C-alpha cells in the first residue's frame, strides 16, 4: 500500500476527526467489492490492510465441509488438512489470492471511499453543530431567492427561509445580512437541511435575551409572547428581584434597548407589559395602552369581561381587533371588552362593595408603545414613540 495513503489517513484523523480505523474498515469493505467486480470472482474473500507494514492482502475464505457443493465457497476436510492437520468440520480456511495488479485498483477504490467518508463526516459534523443550535438565533446572508423560498448562508450550510416564515413587510435582497431563528434541522441525502424563520416568537425572545442583560442573567423572565410578525407583538415580563423594574429593563434608557429590536424587525411594534399571577391585573396590563376600569373573571370558562371607558373602546379592541387578539394570546384568557356605558346598562359595572376584587390593580398596566394608537373609528393616529402607561401604584411616567 502507498505510504501516501497512510499519510492521508493519518492527516484526516487529525484534521477532520475521522477515526483511521473507521476509514480502514470502509476501504477493506470497498476492496472486497472491487476484487469481485474486476476479477469476476464470486467467492467469499477478505481484504486485510496492515497500516503499520503498509501492506494489503486479499484472502479467499472457504468453509470446511464433508461434501463440497461449490469449490469457490467450500473445501473438503481432506483438502483442508493438507494445509493444516488441525482443521475440523465447520472451520474456515483462508488462502491468500492477492492479484498482482490489484494495487492500482486498490488505490482508486481507497481514494473514492476516503472522499465519500470525508464528505459524510463533514455533513455529520455540520448536522451536529446546527442541531445543537435549533431554537437559537444566528446571523445569515441572503444568498438567492425563488418564488417560494429564500436561501440564507449561515457559513457552513445554506438554510431555507420558507415563504410563510418571512415577514410580509420585509423585502429581501441578495447579500442582505439578517438574523434568523433556527426552527428545524433535518438529515438529507445532500447534507443537513436547516430551516429558519423571521416570524417565530422565539426570534423575539432571543433578541431580548441578547439586548437585555437582566433577561440573559435570569433576573427578568419573559413569561409569554404574542406576535403578529411585521406588525405588532406583545410580551409579558416578570422580575424575580423586587428592586428591578422588568418593563424598564426591557425598554432601556430612552428606549434604546427595545429600539434596537424594533429596528432589527423592520419597525415591528412591540408592547411590553408586566406579568402577574392575578388574571385581573395581567389581563388589564395586556390590553394596554388602553385604560381598564374593571376586569370580571370567570375561572371555570377561563374567560374575562373587561370594562373600559367609552372613549377607550376602539383603542382596547385595536385595529381589526388586533390589540384584544394579542392580549388574549398573551394571557391565555378569553377577553370580552365592554364599554363603560354598555357595562352599566348590563348591570355589571360598577360592582358592589362585596363584588370588588381584593387588592389594587393597574388600569392598563405597564406598556411600551411604538408610536401609534387606534382612534374611535379604528384608524391609527400618532402619539409618543414610547410610553410607559401606568404602574401598579397608579403613577404615570413617559419616556420620549
Protein Blocks (a to p, Z undefined) as FASTA:
>chain_A
ZZklmmmmmmmmmmnopafklmmmmmmmmmmmmmmmmnopabdcdddddfknopacdddd
ddddfbdfblklgccfklmmmmomkbcehiacdddfbdfklmmmmmmmmmmmmmmmmmmm
mmmmmmmmmmmmgoiacddddfbdcfkbccddehjaccdddfklpcfkbccdehiacddd
dfbdcddfkbccddddfkbmklmmmmmmmmmmklmnomaccfbdcddehiaccdddddfb
fkbcfklmmnogghlmmmmmmmmnnopacddddddfblklmmmmmmpcbdcfbdcddfkl
opacddddfklmmmmnogghlmmmmmmmmnopacddddfklmmmnopaccdfklpcghjd
dehiaaddehiacdfkopacdddfbdcfbdfkopacddZZ
